[in-house]
């Protein structure tokens, strides 16, 4: 089973941008967002930097603040 490293980097960058943009639109600092989401400040910083080795349950906790989640799916859309 091959892992598409470039693909995962692109996905994490999109998630990072989404979280950062929506956090700012909500008028929250990273620290405020961490407190409200129940996540650590370090995790929020790493998430917004697009770190690829973050835990998906925590990513979903952050995305849940915006009624979103990451779900598995085929990259070819099938």
mmCIF file of the N, C-alpha and C atoms, coordinates in Angstrom:
data_MODEL
# 
_entry.id   MODEL 
# 
loop_
_atom_site.group_PDB 
_atom_site.id 
_atom_site.type_symbol 
_atom_site.label_atom_id 
_atom_site.label_alt_id 
_atom_site.label_comp_id 
_atom_site.label_asym_id 
_atom_site.label_entity_id 
_atom_site.label_seq_id 
_atom_site.pdbx_PDB_ins_code 
_atom_site.Cartn_x 
_atom_site.Cartn_y 
_atom_site.Cartn_z 
_atom_site.occupancy 
_atom_site.B_iso_or_equiv 
_atom_site.pdbx_formal_charge 
_atom_site.auth_seq_id 
_atom_site.auth_comp_id 
_atom_site.auth_asym_id 
_atom_site.auth_atom_id 
_atom_site.pdbx_PDB_model_num 
ATOM 1   N N  . UNK A 1 1  ? 0.854   -1.180 0.000  1.00 0.00 ? 1  UNK A N  1 
ATOM 2   C CA . UNK A 1 1  ? 0.000   0.000  0.000  1.00 0.00 ? 1  UNK A CA 1 
ATOM 3   C C  . UNK A 1 1  ? 0.897   1.238  0.000  1.00 0.00 ? 1  UNK A C  1 
ATOM 4   N N  . UNK A 1 2  ? 0.741   2.063  -0.997 1.00 0.00 ? 2  UNK A N  1 
ATOM 5   C CA . UNK A 1 2  ? 1.546   3.277  -1.100 1.00 0.00 ? 2  UNK A CA 1 
ATOM 6   C C  . UNK A 1 2  ? 0.866   4.426  -0.370 1.00 0.00 ? 2  UNK A C  1 
ATOM 7   N N  . UNK A 1 3  ? 1.685   5.279  0.195  1.00 0.00 ? 3  UNK A N  1 
ATOM 8   C CA . UNK A 1 3  ? 1.176   6.470  0.857  1.00 0.00 ? 3  UNK A CA 1 
ATOM 9   C C  . UNK A 1 3  ? 1.576   7.667  0.017  1.00 0.00 ? 3  UNK A C  1 
ATOM 10  N N  . UNK A 1 4  ? 0.618   8.493  -0.304 1.00 0.00 ? 4  UNK A N  1 
ATOM 11  C CA . UNK A 1 4  ? 0.888   9.673  -1.111 1.00 0.00 ? 4  UNK A CA 1 
ATOM 12  C C  . UNK A 1 4  ? 1.302   10.810 -0.179 1.00 0.00 ? 4  UNK A C  1 
ATOM 13  N N  . UNK A 1 5  ? 2.598   10.963 -0.005 1.00 0.00 ? 5  UNK A N  1 
ATOM 14  C CA . UNK A 1 5  ? 3.103   11.972 0.921  1.00 0.00 ? 5  UNK A CA 1 
ATOM 15  C C  . UNK A 1 5  ? 2.736   13.376 0.466  1.00 0.00 ? 5  UNK A C  1 
ATOM 16  N N  . UNK A 1 6  ? 2.888   13.663 -0.804 1.00 0.00 ? 6  UNK A N  1 
ATOM 17  C CA . UNK A 1 6  ? 2.531   14.984 -1.310 1.00 0.00 ? 6  UNK A CA 1 
ATOM 18  C C  . UNK A 1 6  ? 1.052   15.244 -1.091 1.00 0.00 ? 6  UNK A C  1 
ATOM 19  N N  . UNK A 1 7  ? 0.231   14.233 -1.329 1.00 0.00 ? 7  UNK A N  1 
ATOM 20  C CA . UNK A 1 7  ? -1.204  14.381 -1.140 1.00 0.00 ? 7  UNK A CA 1 
ATOM 21  C C  . UNK A 1 7  ? -1.559  14.693 0.297  1.00 0.00 ? 7  UNK A C  1 
ATOM 22  N N  . UNK A 1 8  ? -0.933  14.022 1.259  1.00 0.00 ? 8  UNK A N  1 
ATOM 23  C CA . UNK A 1 8  ? -1.226  14.282 2.659  1.00 0.00 ? 8  UNK A CA 1 
ATOM 24  C C  . UNK A 1 8  ? -0.755  15.678 3.063  1.00 0.00 ? 8  UNK A C  1 
ATOM 25  N N  . UNK A 1 9  ? 0.329   16.121 2.463  1.00 0.00 ? 9  UNK A N  1 
ATOM 26  C CA . UNK A 1 9  ? 0.819   17.481 2.745  1.00 0.00 ? 9  UNK A CA 1 
ATOM 27  C C  . UNK A 1 9  ? -0.189  18.515 2.252  1.00 0.00 ? 9  UNK A C  1 
ATOM 28  N N  . UNK A 1 10 ? -0.732  18.299 1.080  1.00 0.00 ? 10 UNK A N  1 
ATOM 29  C CA . UNK A 1 10 ? -1.720  19.224 0.528  1.00 0.00 ? 10 UNK A CA 1 
ATOM 30  C C  . UNK A 1 10 ? -2.972  19.250 1.392  1.00 0.00 ? 10 UNK A C  1 
ATOM 31  N N  . UNK A 1 11 ? -3.430  18.070 1.815  1.00 0.00 ? 11 UNK A N  1 
ATOM 32  C CA . UNK A 1 11 ? -4.616  17.990 2.669  1.00 0.00 ? 11 UNK A CA 1 
ATOM 33  C C  . UNK A 1 11 ? -4.381  18.733 3.975  1.00 0.00 ? 11 UNK A C  1 
ATOM 34  N N  . UNK A 1 12 ? -3.244  18.491 4.619  1.00 0.00 ? 12 UNK A N  1 
ATOM 35  C CA . UNK A 1 12 ? -2.970  19.159 5.889  1.00 0.00 ? 12 UNK A CA 1 
ATOM 36  C C  . UNK A 1 12 ? -2.835  20.661 5.720  1.00 0.00 ? 12 UNK A C  1 
ATOM 37  N N  . UNK A 1 13 ? -2.278  21.104 4.605  1.00 0.00 ? 13 UNK A N  1 
ATOM 38  C CA . UNK A 1 13 ? -2.185  22.542 4.370  1.00 0.00 ? 13 UNK A CA 1 
ATOM 39  C C  . UNK A 1 13 ? -3.568  23.164 4.196  1.00 0.00 ? 13 UNK A C  1 
ATOM 40  N N  . UNK A 1 14 ? -4.466  22.445 3.528  1.00 0.00 ? 14 UNK A N  1 
ATOM 41  C CA . UNK A 1 14 ? -5.835  22.950 3.354  1.00 0.00 ? 14 UNK A CA 1 
ATOM 42  C C  . UNK A 1 14 ? -6.561  23.004 4.686  1.00 0.00 ? 14 UNK A C  1 
ATOM 43  N N  . UNK A 1 15 ? -6.376  21.976 5.510  1.00 0.00 ? 15 UNK A N  1 
ATOM 44  C CA . UNK A 1 15 ? -6.996  21.969 6.833  1.00 0.00 ? 15 UNK A CA 1 
ATOM 45  C C  . UNK A 1 15 ? -6.419  23.099 7.669  1.00 0.00 ? 15 UNK A C  1 
ATOM 46  N N  . UNK A 1 16 ? -5.104  23.272 7.617  1.00 0.00 ? 16 UNK A N  1 
ATOM 47  C CA . UNK A 1 16 ? -4.442  24.342 8.375  1.00 0.00 ? 16 UNK A CA 1 
ATOM 48  C C  . UNK A 1 16 ? -5.002  25.702 7.993  1.00 0.00 ? 16 UNK A C  1 
ATOM 49  N N  . UNK A 1 17 ? -5.114  25.954 6.703  1.00 0.00 ? 17 UNK A N  1 
ATOM 50  C CA . UNK A 1 17 ? -5.660  27.232 6.235  1.00 0.00 ? 17 UNK A CA 1 
ATOM 51  C C  . UNK A 1 17 ? -7.103  27.415 6.682  1.00 0.00 ? 17 UNK A C  1 
ATOM 52  N N  . UNK A 1 18 ? -7.904  26.346 6.574  1.00 0.00 ? 18 UNK A N  1 
ATOM 53  C CA . UNK A 1 18 ? -9.305  26.420 6.969  1.00 0.00 ? 18 UNK A CA 1 
ATOM 54  C C  . UNK A 1 18 ? -9.447  26.782 8.440  1.00 0.00 ? 18 UNK A C  1 
ATOM 55  N N  . UNK A 1 19 ? -8.716  26.071 9.297  1.00 0.00 ? 19 UNK A N  1 
ATOM 56  C CA . UNK A 1 19 ? -8.806  26.326 10.733 1.00 0.00 ? 19 UNK A CA 1 
ATOM 57  C C  . UNK A 1 19 ? -8.343  27.739 11.061 1.00 0.00 ? 19 UNK A C  1 
ATOM 58  N N  . UNK A 1 20 ? -7.223  28.141 10.507 1.00 0.00 ? 20 UNK A N  1 
ATOM 59  C CA . UNK A 1 20 ? -6.678  29.471 10.798 1.00 0.00 ? 20 UNK A CA 1 
ATOM 60  C C  . UNK A 1 20 ? -7.622  30.576 10.342 1.00 0.00 ? 20 UNK A C  1 
ATOM 61  N N  . UNK A 1 21 ? -8.128  30.468 9.126  1.00 0.00 ? 21 UNK A N  1 
ATOM 62  C CA . UNK A 1 21 ? -9.045  31.491 8.597  1.00 0.00 ? 21 UNK A CA 1 
ATOM 63  C C  . UNK A 1 21 ? -10.325 31.569 9.423  1.00 0.00 ? 21 UNK A C  1 
ATOM 64  N N  . UNK A 1 22 ? -10.894 30.421 9.749  1.00 0.00 ? 22 UNK A N  1 
ATOM 65  C CA . UNK A 1 22 ? -12.148 30.414 10.494 1.00 0.00 ? 22 UNK A CA 1 
ATOM 66  C C  . UNK A 1 22 ? -11.963 30.826 11.946 1.00 0.00 ? 22 UNK A C  1 
ATOM 67  N N  . UNK A 1 23 ? -10.828 30.464 12.523 1.00 0.00 ? 23 UNK A N  1 
ATOM 68  C CA . UNK A 1 23 ? -10.534 30.905 13.891 1.00 0.00 ? 23 UNK A CA 1 
ATOM 69  C C  . UNK A 1 23 ? -10.449 32.419 13.943 1.00 0.00 ? 23 UNK A C  1 
ATOM 70  N N  . UNK A 1 24 ? -9.725  32.985 12.984 1.00 0.00 ? 24 UNK A N  1 
ATOM 71  C CA . UNK A 1 24 ? -9.582  34.446 12.943 1.00 0.00 ? 24 UNK A CA 1 
ATOM 72  C C  . UNK A 1 24 ? -10.919 35.126 12.663 1.00 0.00 ? 24 UNK A C  1 
ATOM 73  N N  . UNK A 1 25 ? -11.716 34.536 11.767 1.00 0.00 ? 25 UNK A N  1 
ATOM 74  C CA . UNK A 1 25 ? -13.037 35.105 11.452 1.00 0.00 ? 25 UNK A CA 1 
ATOM 75  C C  . UNK A 1 25 ? -13.938 35.095 12.685 1.00 0.00 ? 25 UNK A C  1 
ATOM 76  N N  . UNK A 1 26 ? -13.729 34.115 13.564 1.00 0.00 ? 26 UNK A N  1 
ATOM 77  C CA . UNK A 1 26 ? -14.497 34.041 14.805 1.00 0.00 ? 26 UNK A CA 1 
ATOM 78  C C  . UNK A 1 26 ? -13.953 34.993 15.871 1.00 0.00 ? 26 UNK A C  1 
ATOM 79  N N  . UNK A 1 27 ? -12.835 35.664 15.550 1.00 0.00 ? 27 UNK A N  1 
ATOM 80  C CA . UNK A 1 27 ? -12.242 36.623 16.475 1.00 0.00 ? 27 UNK A CA 1 
ATOM 81  C C  . UNK A 1 27 ? -11.513 35.984 17.638 1.00 0.00 ? 27 UNK A C  1 
ATOM 82  N N  . UNK A 1 28 ? -10.995 34.773 17.421 1.00 0.00 ? 28 UNK A N  1 
ATOM 83  C CA . UNK A 1 28 ? -10.307 34.050 18.489 1.00 0.00 ? 28 UNK A CA 1 
ATOM 84  C C  . UNK A 1 28 ? -8.807  34.014 18.265 1.00 0.00 ? 28 UNK A C  1 
ATOM 85  N N  . UNK A 1 29 ? -8.062  34.156 19.332 1.00 0.00 ? 29 UNK A N  1 
ATOM 86  C CA . UNK A 1 29 ? -6.625  33.919 19.276 1.00 0.00 ? 29 UNK A CA 1 
ATOM 87  C C  . UNK A 1 29 ? -6.415  32.411 19.290 1.00 0.00 ? 29 UNK A C  1 
ATOM 88  N N  . UNK A 1 30 ? -5.206  31.976 19.020 1.00 0.00 ? 30 UNK A N  1 
ATOM 89  C CA . UNK A 1 30 ? -4.912  30.547 19.107 1.00 0.00 ? 30 UNK A CA 1 
ATOM 90  C C  . UNK A 1 30 ? -5.169  30.035 20.526 1.00 0.00 ? 30 UNK A C  1 
ATOM 91  N N  . UNK A 1 31 ? -4.801  30.816 21.504 1.00 0.00 ? 31 UNK A N  1 
ATOM 92  C CA . UNK A 1 31 ? -4.994  30.408 22.895 1.00 0.00 ? 31 UNK A CA 1 
ATOM 93  C C  . UNK A 1 31 ? -6.486  30.283 23.229 1.00 0.00 ? 31 UNK A C  1 
ATOM 94  N N  . UNK A 1 32 ? -7.284  31.248 22.815 1.00 0.00 ? 32 UNK A N  1 
ATOM 95  C CA . UNK A 1 32 ? -8.720  31.183 23.068 1.00 0.00 ? 32 UNK A CA 1 
ATOM 96  C C  . UNK A 1 32 ? -9.354  29.984 22.359 1.00 0.00 ? 32 UNK A C  1 
ATOM 97  N N  . UNK A 1 33 ? -8.915  29.739 21.133 1.00 0.00 ? 33 UNK A N  1 
ATOM 98  C CA . UNK A 1 33 ? -9.437  28.605 20.381 1.00 0.00 ? 33 UNK A CA 1 
ATOM 99  C C  . UNK A 1 33 ? -9.072  27.288 21.055 1.00 0.00 ? 33 UNK A C  1 
ATOM 100 N N  . UNK A 1 34 ? -7.844  27.199 21.540 1.00 0.00 ? 34 UNK A N  1 
ATOM 101 C CA . UNK A 1 34 ? -7.399  25.994 22.240 1.00 0.00 ? 34 UNK A CA 1 
ATOM 102 C C  . UNK A 1 34 ? -8.268  25.737 23.462 1.00 0.00 ? 34 UNK A C  1 
ATOM 103 N N  . UNK A 1 35 ? -8.525  26.752 24.226 1.00 0.00 ? 35 UNK A N  1 
ATOM 104 C CA . UNK A 1 35 ? -9.346  26.605 25.436 1.00 0.00 ? 35 UNK A CA 1 
ATOM 105 C C  . UNK A 1 35 ? -10.760 26.181 25.074 1.00 0.00 ? 35 UNK A C  1 
ATOM 106 N N  . UNK A 1 36 ? -11.368 26.852 24.122 1.00 0.00 ? 36 UNK A N  1 
ATOM 107 C CA . UNK A 1 36 ? -12.758 26.535 23.747 1.00 0.00 ? 36 UNK A CA 1 
ATOM 108 C C  . UNK A 1 36 ? -12.907 25.162 23.122 1.00 0.00 ? 36 UNK A C  1 
ATOM 109 N N  . UNK A 1 37 ? -11.885 24.710 22.401 1.00 0.00 ? 37 UNK A N  1 
ATOM 110 C CA . UNK A 1 37 ? -11.966 23.406 21.738 1.00 0.00 ? 37 UNK A CA 1 
ATOM 111 C C  . UNK A 1 37 ? -11.510 22.267 22.642 1.00 0.00 ? 37 UNK A C  1 
ATOM 112 N N  . UNK A 1 38 ? -10.902 22.611 23.779 1.00 0.00 ? 38 UNK A N  1 
ATOM 113 C CA . UNK A 1 38 ? -10.391 21.590 24.685 1.00 0.00 ? 38 UNK A CA 1 
ATOM 114 C C  . UNK A 1 38 ? -9.084  20.973 24.217 1.00 0.00 ? 38 UNK A C  1 
ATOM 115 N N  . UNK A 1 39 ? -8.405  21.656 23.327 1.00 0.00 ? 39 UNK A N  1 
ATOM 116 C CA . UNK A 1 39 ? -7.135  21.175 22.779 1.00 0.00 ? 39 UNK A CA 1 
ATOM 117 C C  . UNK A 1 39 ? -5.988  22.016 23.314 1.00 0.00 ? 39 UNK A C  1 
ATOM 118 N N  . UNK A 1 40 ? -4.797  21.500 23.225 1.00 0.00 ? 40 UNK A N  1 
ATOM 119 C CA . UNK A 1 40 ? -3.630  22.241 23.691 1.00 0.00 ? 40 UNK A CA 1 
ATOM 120 C C  . UNK A 1 40 ? -3.197  23.312 22.701 1.00 0.00 ? 40 UNK A C  1 
ATOM 121 N N  . UNK A 1 41 ? -2.625  24.366 23.239 1.00 0.00 ? 41 UNK A N  1 
ATOM 122 C CA . UNK A 1 41 ? -2.134  25.457 22.406 1.00 0.00 ? 41 UNK A CA 1 
ATOM 123 C C  . UNK A 1 41 ? -1.067  24.966 21.434 1.00 0.00 ? 41 UNK A C  1 
ATOM 124 N N  . UNK A 1 42 ? -0.176  24.100 21.895 1.00 0.00 ? 42 UNK A N  1 
ATOM 125 C CA . UNK A 1 42 ? 0.865   23.565 21.012 1.00 0.00 ? 42 UNK A CA 1 
ATOM 126 C C  . UNK A 1 42 ? 0.237   22.826 19.830 1.00 0.00 ? 42 UNK A C  1 
ATOM 127 N N  . UNK A 1 43 ? -0.804  22.036 20.090 1.00 0.00 ? 43 UNK A N  1 
ATOM 128 C CA . UNK A 1 43 ? -1.469  21.318 19.008 1.00 0.00 ? 43 UNK A CA 1 
ATOM 129 C C  . UNK A 1 43 ? -2.067  22.293 17.997 1.00 0.00 ? 43 UNK A C  1 
ATOM 130 N N  . UNK A 1 44 ? -2.718  23.334 18.461 1.00 0.00 ? 44 UNK A N  1 
ATOM 131 C CA . UNK A 1 44 ? -3.337  24.317 17.555 1.00 0.00 ? 44 UNK A CA 1 
ATOM 132 C C  . UNK A 1 44 ? -2.260  24.970 16.698 1.00 0.00 ? 44 UNK A C  1 
ATOM 133 N N  . UNK A 1 45 ? -1.155  25.320 17.297 1.00 0.00 ? 45 UNK A N  1 
ATOM 134 C CA . UNK A 1 45 ? -0.059  25.925 16.536 1.00 0.00 ? 45 UNK A CA 1 
ATOM 135 C C  . UNK A 1 45 ? 0.457   24.973 15.464 1.00 0.00 ? 45 UNK A C  1 
ATOM 136 N N  . UNK A 1 46 ? 0.670   23.709 15.836 1.00 0.00 ? 46 UNK A N  1 
ATOM 137 C CA . UNK A 1 46 ? 1.167   22.726 14.873 1.00 0.00 ? 46 UNK A CA 1 
ATOM 138 C C  . UNK A 1 46 ? 0.139   22.464 13.775 1.00 0.00 ? 46 UNK A C  1 
ATOM 139 N N  . UNK A 1 47 ? -1.125  22.408 14.144 1.00 0.00 ? 47 UNK A N  1 
ATOM 140 C CA . UNK A 1 47 ? -2.185  22.201 13.157 1.00 0.00 ? 47 UNK A CA 1 
ATOM 141 C C  . UNK A 1 47 ? -2.205  23.334 12.139 1.00 0.00 ? 47 UNK A C  1 
ATOM 142 N N  . UNK A 1 48 ? -2.139  24.563 12.616 1.00 0.00 ? 48 UNK A N  1 
ATOM 143 C CA . UNK A 1 48 ? -2.178  25.722 11.722 1.00 0.00 ? 48 UNK A CA 1 
ATOM 144 C C  . UNK A 1 48 ? -0.907  25.852 10.887 1.00 0.00 ? 48 UNK A C  1 
ATOM 145 N N  . UNK A 1 49 ? 0.156   25.179 11.270 1.00 0.00 ? 49 UNK A N  1 
ATOM 146 C CA . UNK A 1 49 ? 1.388   25.161 10.481 1.00 0.00 ? 49 UNK A CA 1 
ATOM 147 C C  . UNK A 1 49 ? 1.386   24.017 9.476  1.00 0.00 ? 49 UNK A C  1 
ATOM 148 N N  . UNK A 1 50 ? 0.324   23.195 9.498  1.00 0.00 ? 50 UNK A N  1 
ATOM 149 C CA . UNK A 1 50 ? 0.206   22.109 8.533  1.00 0.00 ? 50 UNK A CA 1 
ATOM 150 C C  . UNK A 1 50 ? 0.997   20.867 8.877  1.00 0.00 ? 50 UNK A C  1 
ATOM 151 N N  . UNK A 1 51 ? 1.334   20.678 10.152 1.00 0.00 ? 51 UNK A N  1 
ATOM 152 C CA . UNK A 1 51 ? 2.082   19.489 10.550 1.00 0.00 ? 51 UNK A CA 1 
ATOM 153 C C  . UNK A 1 51 ? 1.291   18.242 10.161 1.00 0.00 ? 51 UNK A C  1 
ATOM 154 N N  . UNK A 1 52 ? 1.972   17.302 9.511  1.00 0.00 ? 52 UNK A N  1 
ATOM 155 C CA . UNK A 1 52 ? 1.306   16.116 8.985  1.00 0.00 ? 52 UNK A CA 1 
ATOM 156 C C  . UNK A 1 52 ? 1.103   15.011 10.001 1.00 0.00 ? 52 UNK A C  1 
ATOM 157 N N  . UNK A 1 53 ? 1.786   15.043 11.115 1.00 0.00 ? 53 UNK A N  1 
ATOM 158 C CA . UNK A 1 53 ? 1.719   13.938 12.063 1.00 0.00 ? 53 UNK A CA 1 
ATOM 159 C C  . UNK A 1 53 ? 0.806   14.231 13.245 1.00 0.00 ? 53 UNK A C  1 
ATOM 160 N N  . UNK A 1 54 ? -0.209  15.035 13.040 1.00 0.00 ? 54 UNK A N  1 
ATOM 161 C CA . UNK A 1 54 ? -1.157  15.321 14.115 1.00 0.00 ? 54 UNK A CA 1 
ATOM 162 C C  . UNK A 1 54 ? -2.190  14.202 14.208 1.00 0.00 ? 54 UNK A C  1 
ATOM 163 N N  . UNK A 1 55 ? -2.783  14.043 15.355 1.00 0.00 ? 55 UNK A N  1 
ATOM 164 C CA . UNK A 1 55 ? -3.801  13.007 15.563 1.00 0.00 ? 55 UNK A CA 1 
ATOM 165 C C  . UNK A 1 55 ? -5.120  13.442 14.942 1.00 0.00 ? 55 UNK A C  1 
ATOM 166 N N  . UNK A 1 56 ? -5.712  12.540 14.169 1.00 0.00 ? 56 UNK A N  1 
ATOM 167 C CA . UNK A 1 56 ? -6.949  12.865 13.466 1.00 0.00 ? 56 UNK A CA 1 
ATOM 168 C C  . UNK A 1 56 ? -8.119  13.116 14.411 1.00 0.00 ? 56 UNK A C  1 
ATOM 169 N N  . UNK A 1 57 ? -8.148  12.468 15.579 1.00 0.00 ? 57 UNK A N  1 
ATOM 170 C CA . UNK A 1 57 ? -9.229  12.744 16.520 1.00 0.00 ? 57 UNK A CA 1 
ATOM 171 C C  . UNK A 1 57 ? -9.155  14.191 17.007 1.00 0.00 ? 57 UNK A C  1 
ATOM 172 N N  . UNK A 1 58 ? -7.937  14.688 17.179 1.00 0.00 ? 58 UNK A N  1 
ATOM 173 C CA . UNK A 1 58 ? -7.779  16.082 17.593 1.00 0.00 ? 58 UNK A CA 1 
ATOM 174 C C  . UNK A 1 58 ? -8.074  17.040 16.441 1.00 0.00 ? 58 UNK A C  1 
ATOM 175 N N  . UNK A 1 59 ? -7.690  16.654 15.230 1.00 0.00 ? 59 UNK A N  1 
ATOM 176 C CA . UNK A 1 59 ? -8.032  17.474 14.060 1.00 0.00 ? 59 UNK A CA 1 
ATOM 177 C C  . UNK A 1 59 ? -9.545  17.608 13.976 1.00 0.00 ? 59 UNK A C  1 
ATOM 178 N N  . UNK A 1 60 ? -10.258 16.500 14.167 1.00 0.00 ? 60 UNK A N  1 
ATOM 179 C CA . UNK A 1 60 ? -11.713 16.546 14.114 1.00 0.00 ? 60 UNK A CA 1 
ATOM 180 C C  . UNK A 1 60 ? -12.312 17.355 15.261 1.00 0.00 ? 60 UNK A C  1 
ATOM 181 N N  . UNK A 1 61 ? -11.668 17.358 16.417 1.00 0.00 ? 61 UNK A N  1 
ATOM 182 C CA . UNK A 1 61 ? -12.133 18.199 17.521 1.00 0.00 ? 61 UNK A CA 1 
ATOM 183 C C  . UNK A 1 61 ? -12.023 19.678 17.140 1.00 0.00 ? 61 UNK A C  1 
ATOM 184 N N  . UNK A 1 62 ? -10.928 20.042 16.491 1.00 0.00 ? 62 UNK A N  1 
ATOM 185 C CA . UNK A 1 62 ? -10.752 21.432 16.046 1.00 0.00 ? 62 UNK A CA 1 
ATOM 186 C C  . UNK A 1 62 ? -11.759 21.767 14.953 1.00 0.00 ? 62 UNK A C  1 
ATOM 187 N N  . UNK A 1 63 ? -11.896 20.885 13.968 1.00 0.00 ? 63 UNK A N  1 
ATOM 188 C CA . UNK A 1 63 ? -12.843 21.131 12.884 1.00 0.00 ? 63 UNK A CA 1 
ATOM 189 C C  . UNK A 1 63 ? -14.281 21.133 13.378 1.00 0.00 ? 63 UNK A C  1 
ATOM 190 N N  . UNK A 1 64 ? -14.548 20.378 14.431 1.00 0.00 ? 64 UNK A N  1 
ATOM 191 C CA . UNK A 1 64 ? -15.887 20.336 15.010 1.00 0.00 ? 64 UNK A CA 1 
ATOM 192 C C  . UNK A 1 64 ? -16.355 21.690 15.505 1.00 0.00 ? 64 UNK A C  1 
ATOM 193 N N  . UNK A 1 65 ? -15.425 22.568 15.804 1.00 0.00 ? 65 UNK A N  1 
ATOM 194 C CA . UNK A 1 65 ? -15.785 23.931 16.208 1.00 0.00 ? 65 UNK A CA 1 
ATOM 195 C C  . UNK A 1 65 ? -16.487 24.678 15.074 1.00 0.00 ? 65 UNK A C  1 
ATOM 196 N N  . UNK A 1 66 ? -16.307 24.200 13.851 1.00 0.00 ? 66 UNK A N  1 
ATOM 197 C CA . UNK A 1 66 ? -16.918 24.828 12.671 1.00 0.00 ? 66 UNK A CA 1 
ATOM 198 C C  . UNK A 1 66 ? -17.889 23.870 11.984 1.00 0.00 ? 66 UNK A C  1 
ATOM 199 N N  . UNK A 1 67 ? -18.376 22.880 12.738 1.00 0.00 ? 67 UNK A N  1 
ATOM 200 C CA . UNK A 1 67 ? -19.303 21.870 12.214 1.00 0.00 ? 67 UNK A CA 1 
ATOM 201 C C  . UNK A 1 67 ? -18.741 21.136 11.001 1.00 0.00 ? 67 UNK A C  1 
ATOM 202 N N  . UNK A 1 68 ? -17.463 20.814 11.048 1.00 0.00 ? 68 UNK A N  1 
ATOM 203 C CA . UNK A 1 68 ? -16.788 20.091 9.973  1.00 0.00 ? 68 UNK A CA 1 
ATOM 204 C C  . UNK A 1 68 ? -16.040 18.910 10.575 1.00 0.00 ? 68 UNK A C  1 
ATOM 205 N N  . UNK A 1 69 ? -15.687 17.931 9.717  1.00 0.00 ? 69 UNK A N  1 
ATOM 206 C CA . UNK A 1 69 ? -14.855 16.826 10.148 1.00 0.00 ? 69 UNK A CA 1 
ATOM 207 C C  . UNK A 1 69 ? -14.118 16.248 8.947  1.00 0.00 ? 69 UNK A C  1 
ATOM 208 N N  . UNK A 1 70 ? -13.033 15.545 9.237  1.00 0.00 ? 70 UNK A N  1 
ATOM 209 C CA . UNK A 1 70 ? -12.282 14.830 8.217  1.00 0.00 ? 70 UNK A CA 1 
ATOM 210 C C  . UNK A 1 70 ? -12.813 13.401 8.203  1.00 0.00 ? 70 UNK A C  1 
ATOM 211 N N  . UNK A 1 71 ? -13.107 12.914 7.012  1.00 0.00 ? 71 UNK A N  1 
ATOM 212 C CA . UNK A 1 71 ? -13.571 11.532 6.884  1.00 0.00 ? 71 UNK A CA 1 
ATOM 213 C C  . UNK A 1 71 ? -12.733 10.824 5.848  1.00 0.00 ? 71 UNK A C  1 
ATOM 214 N N  . UNK A 1 72 ? -12.564 9.507  6.007  1.00 0.00 ? 72 UNK A N  1 
ATOM 215 C CA . UNK A 1 72 ? -11.781 8.777  5.009  1.00 0.00 ? 72 UNK A CA 1 
ATOM 216 C C  . UNK A 1 72 ? -12.508 8.710  3.674  1.00 0.00 ? 72 UNK A C  1 
ATOM 217 N N  . UNK A 1 73 ? -11.746 8.693  2.634  1.00 0.00 ? 73 UNK A N  1 
ATOM 218 C CA . UNK A 1 73 ? -12.312 8.577  1.297  1.00 0.00 ? 73 UNK A CA 1 
ATOM 219 C C  . UNK A 1 73 ? -11.213 8.353  0.288  1.00 0.00 ? 73 UNK A C  1 
ATOM 220 N N  . UNK A 1 74 ? -11.587 7.832  -0.830 1.00 0.00 ? 74 UNK A N  1 
ATOM 221 C CA . UNK A 1 74 ? -10.614 7.613  -1.886 1.00 0.00 ? 74 UNK A CA 1 
ATOM 222 C C  . UNK A 1 74 ? -10.233 8.937  -2.529 1.00 0.00 ? 74 UNK A C  1 
ATOM 223 N N  . UNK A 1 75 ? -8.967  9.055  -2.832 1.00 0.00 ? 75 UNK A N  1 
ATOM 224 C CA . UNK A 1 75 ? -8.524  10.323 -3.410 1.00 0.00 ? 75 UNK A CA 1 
ATOM 225 C C  . UNK A 1 75 ? -9.028  10.526 -4.822 1.00 0.00 ? 75 UNK A C  1 
ATOM 226 N N  . UNK A 1 76 ? -9.430  9.418  -5.499 1.00 0.00 ? 76 UNK A N  1 
ATOM 227 C CA . UNK A 1 76 ? -9.927  9.558  -6.861 1.00 0.00 ? 76 UNK A CA 1 
ATOM 228 C C  . UNK A 1 76 ? -11.429 9.826  -6.904 1.00 0.00 ? 76 UNK A C  1 
ATOM 229 N N  . UNK A 1 77 ? -12.058 9.931  -5.720 1.00 0.00 ? 77 UNK A N  1 
ATOM 230 C CA . UNK A 1 77 ? -13.465 10.280 -5.635 1.00 0.00 ? 77 UNK A CA 1 
ATOM 231 C C  . UNK A 1 77 ? -14.417 9.129  -5.861 1.00 0.00 ? 77 UNK A C  1 
ATOM 232 N N  . UNK A 1 78 ? -13.920 7.894  -6.009 1.00 0.00 ? 78 UNK A N  1 
ATOM 233 C CA . UNK A 1 78 ? -14.789 6.745  -6.240 1.00 0.00 ? 78 UNK A CA 1 
ATOM 234 C C  . UNK A 1 78 ? -15.238 6.115  -4.950 1.00 0.00 ? 78 UNK A C  1 
# 
